[in-house]
Amino acid sequence: MSDAHTTTTRTDNHPNPLGRPAIEHGLSDAEKSVISQIADSDSWVGRVDATAIAIQNRARELCLELDRVSPADATERNRILGELLPPDSHLPVVMPPFRCDYGFNIHFGGFAFLNYGVTILDTSPIRIGQGTFIAPGVTISAAGHALDPAQRAQAISTSEAIAIGSNVWIGANATICAGVTIGDDSVIGAGAVVTDNVPDHALMLGVPARRCGWACECGELLKNGLNCPKCGRKYREGENGLTEVKD
């Protein structure tokens, strides 16, 4: 199997089971406090202070290092990703350039492929399931700003966690907005802007994204009814999306 389609599981032991980054070692108490607040909070409103910016700068340096790695040097690429991502995360396949705010707030549950130019603003935890493919130019942003112009002028920021299920395909230049949960086996069309939760097996298109159909687990679109013409699976529609009907 070629390197471009392999994934690596973290095997190093880390004293913190909650996924704190290795950079906590040797940091000041103020830096550790900021990391704890960001990693443990699914949503927050406040200012990004100088301490947080210093931590972001470390992630930016690692992203720049990643950009410069030879495509054939999987060992060095995984070393950098191992520093950037939390200990509980699998290491995805990443095509440069890649950008993120912190890195330690991005949790991959298994194999994932990130194509060229993906940006993940992980000001809150972002969890991405196994088998997920993320196309070129995708933005996944937990970060936001206050709607009140006066608060924006005071640098008030907002943040909400994002959860992306397993076997999801996110098309080129799509945007996943703060607070969204995307269900398993769903497909997000190119250029879509996802502002609301997405059920399992949904095909989402447009701005803002709307459900335009369903996708079978095998990848076939369900065009006529809820029976897959390719693999024969049968589904029924429920509140949380499609559920397979077993004979």
C-alpha positions as CSV (number, residue, x, y, z in Angstrom):
1,M,0.0,0.0,0.0
2,S,1.4,3.4,-0.9
3,D,2.3,6.0,1.7
4,A,-0.4,8.3,0.4
5,H,-3.1,6.1,1.7
6,T,-1.8,5.1,5.1
7,T,-2.6,6.4,8.5
8,T,-0.7,6.3,11.7
9,T,-2.0,5.7,15.3
10,R,-0.3,7.5,18.1
11,T,1.4,5.0,20.4
12,D,3.4,7.3,22.6
13,N,2.4,7.5,26.3
14,H,1.3,10.8,27.5
15,P,0.5,11.7,31.2
16,N,-2.8,13.5,30.3
17,P,-5.7,11.3,29.2
18,L,-7.8,14.3,28.1
19,G,-5.6,14.9,25.1
20,R,-3.4,17.8,26.3
21,P,-0.7,18.6,23.8
22,A,2.9,17.7,24.5
23,I,3.7,21.4,24.4
24,E,2.4,21.8,27.9
25,H,5.7,20.5,29.1
26,G,8.0,23.5,29.8
27,L,5.2,26.1,29.3
28,S,4.3,28.8,31.8
29,D,1.3,28.4,34.1
30,A,-0.5,31.1,32.0
31,E,0.0,29.1,28.8
32,K,-1.1,25.9,30.4
33,S,-4.2,27.7,31.7
34,V,-5.1,28.9,28.2
35,I,-4.6,25.5,26.7
36,S,-6.8,23.9,29.4
37,Q,-9.6,26.5,28.8
38,I,-9.6,26.0,25.0
39,A,-9.3,22.2,25.1
40,D,-12.0,21.6,27.7
41,S,-14.6,24.0,26.4
42,D,-17.1,23.2,23.6
43,S,-18.1,26.8,23.4
44,W,-16.9,30.2,24.7
45,V,-17.1,33.9,24.3
46,G,-14.1,36.2,25.0
47,R,-10.9,37.7,23.8
48,V,-7.9,35.9,22.3
49,D,-5.1,37.3,24.4
50,A,-1.3,37.5,23.8
51,T,-0.7,34.1,25.5
52,A,-3.2,32.4,23.1
53,I,-1.6,34.1,20.2
54,A,1.9,32.9,21.3
55,I,0.5,29.3,21.3
56,Q,-1.0,29.8,17.9
57,N,2.3,31.0,16.6
58,R,3.8,27.7,17.6
59,A,1.2,25.9,15.5
60,R,1.8,28.2,12.6
61,E,5.5,27.3,12.7
62,L,4.7,23.6,12.7
63,C,2.3,24.1,9.7
64,L,5.1,25.9,7.8
65,E,7.5,23.0,8.6
66,L,4.9,20.6,7.3
67,D,4.7,22.5,4.1
68,R,8.4,22.1,3.5
69,V,8.6,18.3,4.0
70,S,9.4,16.2,1.0
71,P,6.4,14.3,-0.2
72,A,8.4,11.1,0.1
73,D,9.4,11.7,3.8
74,A,6.5,10.1,5.7
75,T,8.6,9.9,8.9
76,E,9.2,13.6,9.1
77,R,5.6,14.4,8.2
78,N,4.3,12.2,10.9
79,R,6.8,13.6,13.4
80,I,5.5,17.1,12.8
81,L,1.8,16.0,12.9
82,G,2.6,14.2,16.1
83,E,3.7,17.5,17.7
84,L,0.8,19.4,16.3
85,L,-2.1,17.1,17.1
86,P,-3.1,15.7,20.5
87,P,-1.9,12.3,21.8
88,D,-5.4,10.7,21.4
89,S,-5.5,11.5,17.7
90,H,-4.7,9.3,14.7
91,L,-2.3,11.0,12.3
92,P,-4.1,11.9,9.0
93,V,-2.7,12.1,5.5
94,V,-2.2,15.8,4.9
95,M,-1.4,17.5,1.6
96,P,0.2,20.9,2.0
97,P,-0.5,23.7,2.6
98,F,-2.4,23.0,5.8
99,R,-3.4,25.7,8.4
100,C,-4.9,25.5,11.9
101,D,-5.1,27.7,15.0
102,Y,-3.8,25.3,17.6
103,G,-3.7,21.7,16.4
104,F,-4.2,20.2,19.8
105,N,-7.9,20.7,19.5
106,I,-8.2,18.5,16.3
107,H,-9.0,14.9,17.0
108,F,-9.0,12.3,14.2
109,G,-10.7,9.0,15.1
110,G,-9.0,7.0,12.3
111,F,-7.8,7.3,8.8
112,A,-8.5,10.7,7.2
113,F,-7.3,12.4,4.1
114,L,-6.9,16.1,3.9
115,N,-6.2,17.4,0.4
116,Y,-4.4,20.7,-0.6
117,G,-5.2,23.9,1.2
118,V,-7.4,22.7,4.1
119,T,-7.9,25.2,7.0
120,I,-9.1,24.1,10.4
121,L,-9.7,26.9,13.0
122,D,-9.8,24.7,16.2
123,T,-10.6,27.3,18.8
124,S,-12.9,24.7,20.2
125,P,-12.5,20.9,19.9
126,I,-13.0,19.5,16.4
127,R,-13.6,15.8,16.1
128,I,-13.3,14.0,12.7
129,G,-14.4,10.4,12.3
130,Q,-12.5,7.6,10.5
131,G,-12.7,7.3,6.7
132,T,-13.3,11.0,6.2
133,F,-12.1,12.7,3.0
134,I,-11.7,16.5,3.0
135,A,-11.2,18.0,-0.5
136,P,-9.0,21.0,-1.5
137,G,-9.8,24.4,-0.1
138,V,-12.2,23.2,2.7
139,T,-12.5,25.4,5.8
140,I,-13.7,24.0,9.1
141,S,-14.1,26.9,11.5
142,A,-15.1,26.7,15.2
143,A,-14.1,30.4,15.4
144,G,-16.4,33.3,15.0
145,H,-16.9,36.9,16.1
146,A,-19.6,38.8,18.0
147,L,-22.6,39.9,16.0
148,D,-22.6,43.3,17.9
149,P,-20.3,45.7,16.0
150,A,-19.3,47.3,19.3
151,Q,-18.2,44.0,20.7
152,R,-16.3,43.1,17.5
153,A,-14.5,46.4,17.9
154,Q,-13.4,45.2,21.3
155,A,-12.1,41.9,19.8
156,I,-14.8,39.7,21.3
157,S,-14.6,36.3,19.7
158,T,-16.9,33.3,19.8
159,S,-16.2,29.5,19.4
160,E,-18.3,26.3,19.2
161,A,-17.1,22.7,18.8
162,I,-17.6,20.8,15.5
163,A,-18.2,17.1,15.1
164,I,-17.8,15.3,11.8
165,G,-18.8,11.6,11.6
166,S,-17.2,8.6,10.0
167,N,-17.0,8.0,6.2
168,V,-17.9,11.6,5.4
169,W,-16.8,13.3,2.1
170,I,-16.5,17.1,2.2
171,G,-16.2,18.5,-1.4
172,A,-13.8,21.2,-2.6
173,N,-14.1,24.7,-1.1
174,A,-16.9,23.8,1.3
175,T,-17.2,25.6,4.6
176,I,-18.2,23.9,7.9
177,C,-19.4,26.5,10.4
178,A,-19.1,26.6,14.1
179,G,-21.3,24.4,16.2
180,V,-22.2,22.0,13.4
181,T,-22.5,18.2,13.7
182,I,-22.2,16.1,10.5
183,G,-23.6,12.6,10.5
184,D,-21.9,9.4,9.3
185,D,-21.7,8.5,5.6
186,S,-22.8,12.0,4.5
187,V,-21.6,14.0,1.5
188,I,-21.1,17.7,1.5
189,G,-21.1,19.1,-2.1
190,A,-18.4,21.4,-3.4
191,G,-18.8,25.0,-2.3
192,A,-21.5,24.2,0.2
193,V,-21.7,26.3,3.4
194,V,-22.9,24.1,6.3
195,T,-24.6,26.1,9.0
196,D,-26.9,23.4,10.6
197,N,-26.5,19.8,11.7
198,V,-26.4,17.2,8.9
199,P,-28.1,13.8,9.4
200,D,-26.5,10.5,8.6
201,H,-26.3,9.6,4.8
202,A,-27.4,13.1,3.7
203,L,-26.3,14.8,0.5
204,M,-25.9,18.5,1.2
205,L,-25.6,21.1,-1.5
206,G,-25.8,24.9,-1.8
207,V,-25.4,28.1,0.3
208,P,-26.6,27.6,2.9
209,A,-26.4,23.9,2.5
210,R,-29.7,22.0,2.2
211,R,-30.4,18.3,1.9
212,C,-30.9,17.4,-1.7
213,G,-30.8,13.6,-1.4
214,W,-29.5,10.6,0.4
215,A,-26.3,8.5,0.0
216,C,-26.1,4.8,0.6
217,E,-23.2,3.4,2.7
218,C,-21.7,2.0,-0.5
219,G,-21.6,5.5,-1.9
220,E,-24.5,5.3,-4.4
221,L,-27.0,8.1,-4.4
222,L,-30.5,7.0,-3.6
223,K,-32.5,8.6,-6.5
224,N,-35.7,6.6,-6.5
225,G,-37.0,5.7,-3.0
226,L,-34.8,4.5,-0.2
227,N,-33.5,1.3,-1.8
228,C,-30.0,1.3,-3.1
229,P,-29.9,0.1,-6.8
230,K,-26.2,-0.8,-6.5
231,C,-25.9,-2.9,-3.3
232,G,-29.5,-3.6,-2.4
233,R,-29.5,-2.0,1.0
234,K,-32.9,-0.7,2.2
235,Y,-33.4,2.3,4.4
236,R,-36.1,4.2,6.3
237,E,-36.1,7.9,7.0
238,G,-36.1,9.0,10.7
239,E,-35.5,12.1,12.7
240,N,-31.7,11.6,12.7
241,G,-31.4,10.6,9.0
242,L,-31.5,7.2,7.4
243,T,-31.5,3.9,9.2
244,E,-30.8,0.7,7.4
245,V,-33.6,-1.8,7.3
246,K,-32.5,-5.4,7.9
247,D,-34.5,-8.2,6.3
